[in-house]
Amino acid sequence: MDHTTESGMAEEARARREFLRAGSTSALMLALSRPALAGGEKARADVERGGLPRPGGPLRSAGALEFGPDNVLFVGDITGAAVHAFALKDSDVTSQADVEMGNFHNFEGRDLVLGVDQKLAALFGTTVGNIVINDMAIHQPSRQIFMSVERGSGPGAMAAIVKVNHGKLELLELDGISHSKMAIPNEPDQRAMLEFEPQQVYAITDVKYYNGEVFVTGISNQRFASTLYRIPYPFSSRLSTSTVEIWHPTHGEFETRAPIVRQLIREMDGKPYLFAVYGCTPLVRFQLEELKDGAHVRGDTIGELGYGSNPLDMLTYTDPTDHKDYLLVTIDVRSASRIEAAELTTAKPEPTGGPIDFGPGGLGRTQRDLPIRAEHIAILDPRWAVVIWRHPKTSWRLDIGTLMVPYFFDRRLGMAEMNWPNGPDPFHYREHRNEIDHA
């Protein structure tokens, strides 16, 4: 192998680690940030003068996002070792009901924000290379998109929550929002290292709300590092801590350090479960009732979705064509995985103790690949998903756009016989050419 190839492979490996880091949580090297930004109009004025938006709010870093009831926005803050809860006011959100989503029948999405990374860089007075979008969440009542964003690195880094208002970017004014937080204990020390990066990068990998509790996944500085916290909301001093373990067939071993990267909590057949995907994409099932304070819980590995890849997002949706529910896992280096949700509880655990098996295994054998290559995805409604993705025809540009459910495909990006004027029209596109959906 020549040095050029070795250099390229090393760069590719580095890029993949950065991609997962940005997708799973705010990176440590973008931590140590000043407080969050506030004041959209003030920020724009400061940028025009060559300055920076004024700091404000309690965030030291901005990672995983999750909306709970009553307009509460939860934010994972690795540097601050906490989960924050912001009770948004009506004035903090803007209805996007009149925004065009696309032509559903014709598989045509819409570009909501072109070059979002460039526009964030302009907003923060920096270059694209200094911008990281760590997560995206949709406020369902208003259909408004929110992003956790970090600018820069080191002591001068800044964290912010940015929202999309009719294609324009606005800073969420955190200063005036009612706020509470819960400290996350036993974070790895900043000096504790993995082979390639600081352990603290994975201290908070995901945040989810379910039935009055906030579930936080990540790693701690304890012997069994992979940890799950259950935090009642509204926050008090109560916090339940479980350590979790899995059998990873691709590695041929039980694992107690690697964290849950993405989690999804769902009640099935009257019983709540937590489903998780790890790095190298084993799919694991936990019974929620077993995740008690002080418990060490071994989950059931029910699928190997593909080695050498990492999960980016995990969600469920209903297919309007067959009315079945499906699990969707988007993955960094290949197509997304779709699995029928009903199979999640009936799937038998993969056998333990065997040799290394690169799979796929379990539900990974019956998964369906979907053509989604998005850095972030969220379901807007039964017909549309929102994605942050590198534009397939201009890969240098990061856009926010829509994809129709359940095919997650935008016909505008393809080249097919039916795109020719007077060509074949097997799906009757021309009959529906002027049909436009709104949020």
C-alpha positions as CSV (number, residue, x, y, z in Angstrom):
1,M,0.0,0.0,0.0
2,D,1.5,3.4,-0.9
3,H,1.7,6.4,1.4
4,T,-1.0,8.2,-0.5
5,T,-3.5,5.4,0.1
6,E,-2.5,5.1,3.8
7,S,-3.0,8.8,4.2
8,G,-6.4,8.7,2.6
9,M,-7.5,5.8,4.8
10,A,-6.4,7.6,7.9
11,E,-8.2,10.8,6.8
12,E,-11.3,8.7,6.1
13,A,-11.2,7.1,9.5
14,R,-10.7,10.5,11.2
15,A,-13.7,11.9,9.3
16,R,-15.9,9.0,10.3
17,R,-15.1,9.5,14.0
18,E,-15.8,13.2,13.7
19,F,-19.1,12.4,11.9
20,L,-20.3,10.1,14.6
21,R,-19.2,12.5,17.3
22,A,-21.1,15.3,15.8
23,G,-24.2,13.1,15.2
24,S,-24.2,11.5,18.7
25,T,-23.4,14.4,21.0
26,S,-21.5,17.6,21.3
27,A,-17.7,17.0,20.9
28,L,-15.4,17.7,23.7
29,M,-13.1,19.7,21.5
30,L,-16.0,22.0,20.9
31,A,-16.8,22.1,24.6
32,L,-15.5,24.4,27.3
33,S,-17.8,26.9,25.6
34,R,-19.0,30.2,26.7
35,P,-22.7,30.4,27.6
36,A,-25.3,30.0,24.9
37,L,-26.2,32.7,22.5
38,A,-29.3,34.8,22.6
39,G,-31.0,37.6,20.6
40,G,-31.4,36.8,17.0
41,E,-31.6,40.4,15.7
42,K,-28.8,41.5,18.0
43,A,-26.7,38.6,16.8
44,R,-27.2,39.6,13.1
45,A,-26.2,43.2,13.9
46,D,-23.1,42.0,15.7
47,V,-22.1,39.8,12.8
48,E,-22.5,42.7,10.4
49,R,-20.2,44.8,12.6
50,G,-17.6,42.0,12.5
51,G,-18.3,41.0,16.2
52,L,-19.9,37.9,17.7
53,P,-23.4,37.3,19.1
54,R,-23.6,38.1,22.8
55,P,-23.5,35.1,25.1
56,G,-26.4,34.2,27.3
57,G,-28.1,31.3,29.0
58,P,-26.8,28.4,31.0
59,L,-25.5,26.0,28.4
60,R,-21.8,25.3,28.2
61,S,-22.2,22.9,25.3
62,A,-25.2,21.9,23.2
63,G,-25.7,18.2,22.3
64,A,-28.7,15.9,22.2
65,L,-32.1,17.5,21.9
66,E,-35.6,16.2,22.9
67,F,-39.0,17.9,23.2
68,G,-41.2,16.9,26.1
69,P,-44.7,18.0,27.0
70,D,-45.8,21.6,27.6
71,N,-43.2,23.0,25.1
72,V,-40.2,21.8,27.2
73,L,-36.9,21.4,25.3
74,F,-34.3,19.1,26.9
75,V,-30.7,19.7,26.0
76,G,-27.7,17.5,26.8
77,D,-24.7,19.5,28.0
78,I,-21.5,17.4,28.2
79,T,-19.2,20.2,29.3
80,G,-21.7,21.3,32.0
81,A,-22.3,17.6,33.0
82,A,-26.0,18.2,33.0
83,V,-29.3,17.9,31.2
84,H,-31.2,21.2,30.9
85,A,-34.9,21.8,30.5
86,F,-36.2,25.0,28.9
87,A,-39.9,25.7,29.2
88,L,-40.5,27.5,26.0
89,K,-43.1,30.3,25.9
90,D,-45.5,30.7,23.0
91,S,-43.4,33.6,21.8
92,D,-40.4,31.3,21.5
93,V,-41.9,29.3,18.7
94,T,-43.4,30.3,15.4
95,S,-46.0,28.3,13.5
96,Q,-44.6,26.9,10.2
97,A,-48.1,25.7,9.1
98,D,-47.8,27.6,5.8
99,V,-44.4,26.2,4.8
100,E,-44.4,24.1,1.7
101,M,-43.3,20.5,2.4
102,G,-43.4,19.2,-1.2
103,N,-45.5,17.1,-3.5
104,F,-46.3,13.9,-1.7
105,H,-47.8,11.9,-4.5
106,N,-44.9,12.7,-6.8
107,F,-42.2,11.9,-4.3
108,E,-40.9,15.5,-4.5
109,G,-39.5,17.1,-1.3
110,R,-38.6,20.7,-0.8
111,D,-35.4,22.5,0.2
112,L,-36.1,24.3,3.4
113,V,-32.7,25.9,4.0
114,L,-29.9,25.7,1.3
115,G,-26.4,25.8,2.6
116,V,-27.4,25.7,6.3
117,D,-23.7,25.3,7.4
118,Q,-22.7,28.4,5.4
119,K,-25.6,30.4,6.9
120,L,-24.7,29.3,10.4
121,A,-21.1,30.4,9.8
122,A,-22.3,33.8,8.6
123,L,-24.6,34.1,11.7
124,F,-21.8,33.3,14.0
125,G,-19.1,35.3,12.2
126,T,-16.9,32.3,11.4
127,T,-16.1,29.8,8.7
128,V,-18.0,26.5,7.8
129,G,-15.2,24.5,9.4
130,N,-15.9,25.9,12.8
131,I,-19.6,25.0,12.8
132,V,-21.0,21.7,14.1
133,I,-24.7,20.8,14.1
134,N,-25.0,18.2,16.9
135,D,-28.7,17.4,16.8
136,M,-32.1,18.4,15.4
137,A,-35.6,18.2,16.9
138,I,-39.0,19.3,15.7
139,H,-41.5,21.1,17.9
140,Q,-44.5,19.2,16.7
141,P,-47.3,21.7,17.6
142,S,-45.7,24.4,15.5
143,R,-43.7,22.2,13.1
144,Q,-40.7,24.3,13.8
145,I,-37.1,22.9,13.5
146,F,-34.6,23.4,16.3
147,M,-30.9,22.6,16.1
148,S,-28.1,22.4,18.7
149,V,-25.1,24.2,17.3
150,E,-21.5,24.8,18.4
151,R,-19.1,27.4,17.0
152,G,-15.3,27.1,17.3
153,S,-13.2,25.0,19.8
154,G,-11.4,25.5,23.0
155,P,-12.1,28.3,25.5
156,G,-13.6,30.5,22.8
157,A,-16.2,28.0,21.7
158,M,-19.9,28.9,21.9
159,A,-23.1,26.8,22.1
160,A,-26.5,27.8,20.9
161,I,-29.9,26.6,20.0
162,V,-30.9,27.7,16.5
163,K,-34.4,27.5,15.0
164,V,-35.7,27.7,11.4
165,N,-38.4,30.3,10.7
166,H,-39.7,30.2,7.1
167,G,-36.2,29.3,5.8
168,K,-34.4,31.8,8.0
169,L,-32.1,31.0,10.9
170,E,-32.9,32.5,14.3
171,L,-31.2,32.1,17.7
172,L,-33.4,30.9,20.5
173,E,-33.2,33.5,23.3
174,L,-32.3,31.4,26.2
175,D,-31.8,34.2,28.7
176,G,-35.5,34.8,29.2
177,I,-36.7,31.2,29.3
178,S,-37.7,29.4,32.5
179,H,-35.0,26.9,33.1
180,S,-34.0,23.9,35.3
181,K,-31.3,21.4,35.1
182,M,-30.1,18.0,36.5
183,A,-26.5,17.3,37.0
184,I,-25.2,14.0,35.5
185,P,-22.7,12.4,37.9
186,N,-19.5,10.6,37.4
187,E,-18.5,12.1,34.0
188,P,-15.1,10.9,32.7
189,D,-12.3,13.3,33.5
190,Q,-11.2,15.5,30.6
191,R,-7.8,13.7,30.7
192,A,-9.3,10.2,30.4
193,M,-8.7,9.0,26.9
194,L,-9.9,6.3,24.6
195,E,-7.6,5.1,21.9
196,F,-8.5,7.9,19.5
197,E,-10.3,10.5,21.5
198,P,-11.3,11.7,25.0
199,Q,-13.8,9.5,26.9
200,Q,-15.8,12.6,27.8
201,V,-17.0,12.9,24.2
202,Y,-19.5,10.1,25.0
203,A,-20.6,11.2,28.5
204,I,-24.1,12.1,27.1
205,T,-24.9,10.3,23.8
206,D,-28.7,10.6,23.8
207,V,-31.6,12.1,25.7
208,K,-35.2,10.9,25.5
209,Y,-38.4,11.7,27.4
210,Y,-41.0,9.1,28.2
211,N,-43.9,9.1,30.7
212,G,-42.7,11.7,33.1
213,E,-39.0,10.7,33.0
214,V,-35.9,11.8,31.1
215,F,-33.6,8.9,29.9
216,V,-30.0,9.8,29.4
217,T,-27.4,7.4,27.9
218,G,-23.7,7.6,27.9
219,I,-20.6,6.6,29.8
220,S,-19.3,7.2,33.3
221,N,-16.0,6.9,35.1
222,Q,-17.1,3.8,36.9
223,R,-15.9,0.2,36.3
224,F,-19.0,-0.6,34.2
225,A,-18.9,2.5,32.1
226,S,-22.0,2.1,29.9
227,T,-24.6,3.9,31.9
228,L,-28.3,4.8,31.7
229,Y,-29.9,7.5,33.9
230,R,-33.7,7.8,34.6
231,I,-34.6,11.3,35.8
232,P,-38.1,12.2,36.9
233,Y,-39.3,15.5,35.4
234,P,-39.9,18.1,36.8
235,F,-36.4,17.7,38.1
236,S,-35.7,17.1,41.8
237,S,-32.8,15.4,43.6
238,R,-34.0,12.0,42.4
239,L,-31.9,10.1,39.8
240,S,-31.8,6.4,39.1
241,T,-28.6,4.9,37.6
242,S,-28.3,1.6,35.8
243,T,-25.2,0.1,34.1
244,V,-25.9,-1.9,31.0
245,E,-24.2,-4.8,29.2
246,I,-24.6,-6.5,25.9
247,W,-23.4,-9.4,23.9
248,H,-21.8,-8.1,20.7
249,P,-21.7,-10.9,18.1
250,T,-19.5,-9.0,15.7
251,H,-16.8,-8.6,18.4
252,G,-17.5,-12.0,20.0
253,E,-17.6,-10.6,23.5
254,F,-19.7,-9.2,26.3
255,E,-19.3,-5.4,26.5
256,T,-19.8,-3.1,29.5
257,R,-17.9,0.1,28.4
258,A,-19.3,1.0,24.9
259,P,-22.3,3.3,25.3
260,I,-25.8,3.2,23.9
261,V,-25.5,5.6,21.0
262,R,-29.2,5.9,20.2
263,Q,-32.3,4.9,22.2
264,L,-36.0,4.6,21.6
265,I,-38.6,3.9,24.2
266,R,-41.9,2.3,23.0
267,E,-44.8,0.6,24.7
268,M,-45.6,-2.7,22.9
269,D,-48.3,-5.1,23.9
270,G,-48.9,-3.1,27.0
271,K,-45.3,-3.2,28.1
272,P,-42.6,-0.5,27.8
273,Y,-39.2,-1.3,26.3
274,L,-36.1,0.6,25.6
275,F,-34.5,-0.3,22.3
276,A,-30.9,0.7,21.7
277,V,-28.3,0.8,18.9
278,Y,-24.6,0.8,19.7
279,G,-21.5,1.6,17.6
280,C,-21.0,-1.2,15.0
281,T,-24.8,-1.3,15.1
282,P,-26.0,-4.1,17.3
283,L,-29.7,-3.7,18.0
284,V,-30.6,-4.4,21.7
285,R,-33.8,-4.7,23.7
286,F,-34.2,-3.8,27.4
287,Q,-37.3,-4.2,29.5
288,L,-37.9,-0.8,31.1
289,E,-38.9,-2.3,34.4
290,E,-35.5,-3.8,34.8
291,L,-33.7,-0.5,34.5
292,K,-33.8,0.3,38.2
293,D,-31.4,2.3,40.4
294,G,-28.3,0.3,41.1
295,A,-29.1,-2.5,38.7
296,H,-26.7,-4.0,36.2
297,V,-28.8,-5.1,33.3
298,R,-27.8,-7.3,30.3
299,G,-29.9,-6.4,27.3
300,D,-31.0,-8.9,24.6
301,T,-29.1,-8.4,21.3
302,I,-31.8,-9.0,18.7
303,G,-30.0,-7.8,15.6
304,E,-26.7,-7.1,14.0
305,L,-27.4,-4.4,11.4
306,G,-23.9,-4.3,9.9
307,Y,-20.3,-4.0,11.1
308,G,-18.0,-1.0,10.7
309,S,-20.8,1.6,10.9
310,N,-22.4,3.8,13.5
311,P,-26.1,4.8,14.1
312,L,-27.1,8.4,13.6
313,D,-30.8,8.5,14.4
314,M,-33.4,6.0,15.6
315,L,-37.1,6.6,15.2
316,T,-40.4,4.9,14.3
317,Y,-43.0,5.8,11.7
318,T,-46.2,4.4,10.2
319,D,-46.2,3.3,6.6
320,P,-49.3,4.8,5.0
321,T,-49.4,2.0,2.4
322,D,-49.7,-1.0,4.7
323,H,-50.5,0.8,8.0
324,K,-47.7,-1.0,9.9
325,D,-45.2,0.6,12.2
326,Y,-41.5,0.4,11.4
327,L,-38.3,1.1,13.2
328,L,-35.9,3.3,11.2
329,V,-32.1,3.5,12.0
330,T,-30.0,5.9,9.9
331,I,-26.4,4.9,9.6
332,D,-23.2,6.9,8.8
333,V,-21.6,5.0,6.0
334,R,-24.4,3.1,4.3
335,S,-28.2,3.0,3.7
336,A,-30.7,3.2,6.6
337,S,-32.2,0.1,8.1
338,R,-36.0,-0.5,8.3
339,I,-37.4,-3.2,10.6
340,E,-41.1,-4.0,11.3
341,A,-41.8,-2.7,14.8
342,A,-43.9,-5.8,15.7
343,E,-40.8,-8.0,15.4
344,L,-38.9,-6.0,18.1
345,T,-40.6,-7.8,21.0
346,T,-40.9,-11.2,19.4
347,A,-37.3,-11.5,18.1
348,K,-35.2,-14.1,19.9
349,P,-32.0,-12.9,21.4
350,E,-28.8,-13.8,19.5
351,P,-26.9,-16.7,21.2
352,T,-24.0,-15.7,23.4
353,G,-20.6,-17.1,23.8
354,G,-19.9,-17.9,20.1
355,P,-17.1,-16.9,17.9
356,I,-16.8,-13.5,16.1
357,D,-19.7,-13.2,13.6
358,F,-19.7,-10.3,11.2
359,G,-23.3,-10.9,10.4
360,P,-25.8,-9.5,9.7
361,G,-27.7,-11.4,12.4
362,G,-31.1,-11.6,14.0
363,L,-33.4,-8.9,12.7
364,G,-30.5,-7.7,10.6
365,R,-31.2,-10.6,8.2
366,T,-34.6,-9.3,7.4
367,Q,-34.0,-5.5,7.5
368,R,-34.8,-3.5,4.4
369,D,-32.3,-0.9,3.2
370,L,-33.7,2.6,2.5
371,P,-31.8,5.2,0.5
372,I,-31.3,7.7,3.3
373,R,-27.9,9.4,3.7
374,A,-28.7,12.1,6.2
375,E,-26.7,13.5,9.1
376,H,-29.9,14.1,11.0
377,I,-33.5,13.0,10.4
378,A,-36.8,13.6,12.2
379,I,-40.4,12.7,11.5
380,L,-42.5,15.8,10.9
381,D,-45.9,14.2,10.3
382,P,-47.3,10.9,8.8
383,R,-46.3,12.1,5.3
384,W,-43.0,14.0,5.7
385,A,-39.6,13.7,7.3
386,V,-37.1,16.5,7.7
387,V,-33.4,15.8,7.0
388,I,-30.1,17.6,7.3
389,W,-28.0,16.2,4.5
390,R,-25.2,16.8,2.1
391,H,-27.0,17.6,-1.1
392,P,-26.6,14.5,-3.3
393,K,-25.9,16.6,-6.5
394,T,-23.6,19.1,-4.7
395,S,-22.0,17.2,-1.9
396,W,-20.1,20.2,-0.6
397,R,-23.4,21.9,0.5
398,L,-25.3,21.0,3.7
399,D,-29.0,21.5,3.3
400,I,-32.2,21.1,5.3
401,G,-35.0,19.5,3.3
402,T,-37.9,17.1,3.3
403,L,-38.4,13.5,2.2
404,M,-41.8,11.8,1.8
405,V,-42.7,8.9,4.1
406,P,-42.4,5.9,3.7
407,Y,-40.0,5.8,0.8
408,F,-37.7,8.6,1.9
409,F,-36.8,9.3,-1.7
410,D,-36.8,12.6,-3.6
411,R,-37.6,12.1,-7.3
412,R,-35.9,15.4,-8.2
413,L,-32.5,13.9,-7.4
414,G,-32.7,11.0,-9.7
415,M,-32.5,10.4,-13.5
416,A,-35.2,8.2,-14.9
417,E,-37.0,7.7,-18.2
418,M,-40.2,9.2,-16.8
419,N,-38.4,12.6,-16.2
420,W,-38.3,13.2,-20.0
421,P,-41.1,15.5,-21.4
422,N,-43.7,13.2,-23.0
423,G,-42.0,10.2,-21.5
424,P,-43.7,7.3,-19.8
425,D,-45.7,8.2,-16.6
426,P,-46.4,4.9,-14.8
427,F,-47.0,6.6,-11.5
428,H,-49.3,9.3,-12.9
429,Y,-47.0,12.1,-11.8
430,R,-48.4,14.6,-14.3
431,E,-51.8,14.3,-12.9
432,H,-50.5,15.5,-9.5
433,R,-48.0,18.0,-10.7
434,N,-49.5,21.0,-8.9
435,E,-50.3,19.3,-5.5
436,I,-48.4,20.9,-2.7
437,D,-48.4,19.9,0.9
438,H,-47.9,22.3,3.8
439,A,-46.7,21.7,7.3
